[in-house]
Amino acid sequence: MWTRLETIVVDKPWGRTDIPRAFGDFGGRRVGEIWFLHPDGDDAPIMVKFLFTSERLSIQVHPGDEAAAAAGYPRGKEECWLVLDAEPDAELGVGLTGATTCDALHAAALDGSIVDMVDWRAAHVGDFVYNRAGTIHAIGAGLTVVEVQQNVDCTYRLYDYGRPRELHLDAGLAVSMTAPCPDPRDRKVAATDNHLLVDGPHFRLLHLAGTDAAAHLPKGSADYIFTPLSQGCTIGGEVVRLGECAATDSANGIVLAPGARALLSWPV
């Protein structure tokens, strides 16, 4: 069985008014996020989002499972990004450029110099980045990104460019890694790749492409989330469009047309 997930469109001050038409007509709204409401609600282990940025997002960090549980959350938050579109000067902030201390990070968060401590990478279409819990990170302007994450609303903001939102310095710095933290899963993903991008510890993420995708679909029952990245994606003989998501207990019904691509995620 499968179900089309309810689409939630979220306006953000850092969002965009020029969302590609393939995602729908939003009437000039400043859309920052499109995410999908799973029937299991907060019990669903995974969430998928599309992000559209015209400004840098806050510099932030997420706790792991243990720290999150101690703070009253059901799980920690690890996440990953796949860049779908990028303006020429777009950047992703992933970890730090050098080793430091919590005290130095605290002072830098207060005076804004933490921006220069973040490792800002040029972002290009096809870039895949995995953010382990504790990785200080930020998404820059001029990007369209699909994000797959552990499903929990737990973000510790360390710096927000003067926007009038609460910061969480003590909680955030308590879980932050204070040295560079490259992840071996980071890679370039070609639109034609059939590749398992993430194999745990919290979820698996498979990039599917074209008619060859059928040979790479997982067997057996699981709580799969199917996320088209183009037109030409079907499940159970029905079209699932770009900007939509489907939950299914079996991947067998997924079919991609030539040149189509999608993501499939499921919990470990």
N, C-alpha and C positions, 0 to 999 in steps of 0.2 A: 504494500500500500504506500501511496505517497500523497503529500499535500503541498499546495502552494502556500508559502509563508506570507503572512500579512506584511506589507511594506510600510515602513515608518520613514517619513521624510522629515529631516531635522534642519531648520534654519540655524546658521551660525554667523557671527560677525566676520569670521575669517573664511566663510563659504564663498560660493561663486554664483553669478547670475547667468553664466553661459554654459550650463550643463549640457553635454552632448544630447542631441535630440533623441538618440536611441534609448536614453534612460527615461524619456517622457517629457511632457510639457509642464513646466513648473511656474509658468506665468511670471517670470522675472524674479521669483523668490531667490534669496541668497542662501542657497542650499549648501550645507556643509557635510551632511551625512545622509546616506540611505542605509537603513538597517532593517532587520527582518525579525519579526516576533514569532518565536517558536511556540508551538502549542504547550510545551512543558514549562514555559515561562522561565523563572530563575533556576529551575532544576535542570534546564538544558545545559550541557557542559560547554558548548561552543556557540559563539556568535560570529556572524559575518557582517561586515560593513563595507560600503563604498564611501570614500572620503574625497572631497573636492576643495582645494585650498587656494585662496587668493592672498593669504598672509601666513606667516609662521604660526604654528600652534604653540601652546605652552611647552616649556621644558619640563619634563615629568618623569616619573618612575613608578613602577608597580611592584607590589610585594609578591613573594612566593607563597606557596600553600601554607607553610607553617606560620609565617608572620601574618598572613591574611586571617587565618583561623584565630590567632591570638587577638586580632582586632575585631572579630565578630563577623567576618565574611565567610561565605561557604567554600571559597577556593581562592587561590592566588590568580595572578594574571600574567601569562606569557602570550605573546602575540607575534604576528608576522605580517609583512607588507609585500605586495607585488605591485610594482609601478605599471599602470596602464597607459598613462600619458604624462609627459613632462615638458614644461617650457625650457628653453635653453639654459637658464640660470637656476633651475630648480635644484634643491638640496634636501638631503635627509640627515638629521643629526642622530648619530648612533654611538653611544658611549662617550668616552673622554679621550682627549689627545695625549694625556700623560697621567701618571700616578699623582695623587694628591691626598688630602685628608678631609674628613667630615667638617672640621672647623673651617678649613679653607673654602670648601664648597658652600658652607653656610654664609660666610662673609660675601662670597661671590654672588650668591643668590640675592642677597640684600642690595648689592650695589650694581647688579646687572652684568658683571664681568663673567658670570657663569656661561654666558653666550659664547665667549671666546675659548672656554675650556671644553666645549662639546666638539666632537669630531664630526664636522659637517662634510658630507660626501656629496659630490655631484650626483644627481639622480637622473637616470635614463630609463626609457621604456624597457621593460623586461628585468629590471633590477629586483631581486628578492632579498629581503632582510628579515632575520629572525631576532626578536628582542627577548632575551631571557629575562626573567624577573630580576630586578636590581639594576638593569641597564638604564642609565639616564639617556633620554631620547627625545626627539622632536621631529615633526614633519614640517618641511618648509613650504613656501608658497609655490603656486604654479603646478600643482600635482593632482592627478587622479590616481587613487590608490585603492586596491581592495585589501582589506584587513581581515585576518582570521585570528580569533583570540579565544582564550578561556572566557566563559560568560560570567563576568562579575563587574559590577560598577564600582571599581576601586582604583582611583587615579590620584596619586600624590603630585600636586603641582609644586615645582620648585621656583619657577620664574615665568611670568606671564606678560612681559612687555608693557607693564603699566595698566593692563586691563583690570577692571574692578572685580576680580574674583579672588576667592580665598586661596592662600598658599598653605602648604602642609610640610613645612621645612623639617620639623622634628621627626614626624612619622616617615617622610620621604627619605631623609638622609640616613635614618636608622636602617633602611633596607637597600641603600645604594651601593653599588660597586664603585670603588674609588680609584680604579685603574682601568686602562683600556680593556675591552672585553669582546674582541672579534669572535664571531660565531662561525663554525665550519659549514653551517648550512647556507650561509650567504652565497649567492651565485647569480649568474645571468640565466634567464629563462627565455628561450626562443618560443615564438608562437606555435611552432611545430613540435615542441617537446612533449613527450609523454614521460613524466618523471615524478617520483615520490619526493616531494620537497621537504616534508617533515615526517619523521617516523618516531614520534614521542618526544618527551615523556608524557605529554598531556593529550595530544591529538595527533592524528595523521592528516597530511594534506597532499593531495595528488593533483598535478596539473595534467589535464587531458587535452588532446589535440587531434582533430580530424577523425577519419574512419578507423584509424589504427587504435583509437582509444578503447575500443571494445576488448582488445586483448589485454588491457591493463586494468580493467575494472576489478575491484576486490570481490571475492566470493563470500557467501555467508551473510547473515543478518547483522546489522549494526544501525546506529542512529546517524545515518548519512545526511549531509547537507550538500546539495547540488547547486552550484552557482555558475550560470553561464557568463562568459566573458565576451561573447559575440552572439550574433544571430546563428541559427542553424543547430540549436540544441533542443533535444526532446527527451521526455521520460514517459514511459508507458504510452507512446504514440502521440503525446500532446506536447505542444511547443512550450518551452520555458524561455522567456526572453531575457536579454541583457537588462539588468536592473531588477530582476526577480530572483527568488531563491525557492528551492523545493526541499522538503524533508521527506526521506524515504527509508524504509527498512531494508531495501535491497537495491543494489546498483545494477541489476541485470537489465532493467528497462531503459537505461541511459543509452542514447544514440546521438552521435555527433556527425553532422554533414561534413563533406570535404572543406577544409579551411576553418571550421568552427573550433572553439576552445572553451574550456570550462575548468572550474575547480571542484573537487570533491573532498570534503573533510568529514572526519568521524573521530570519536573519542577512543583513546587507548583503553 
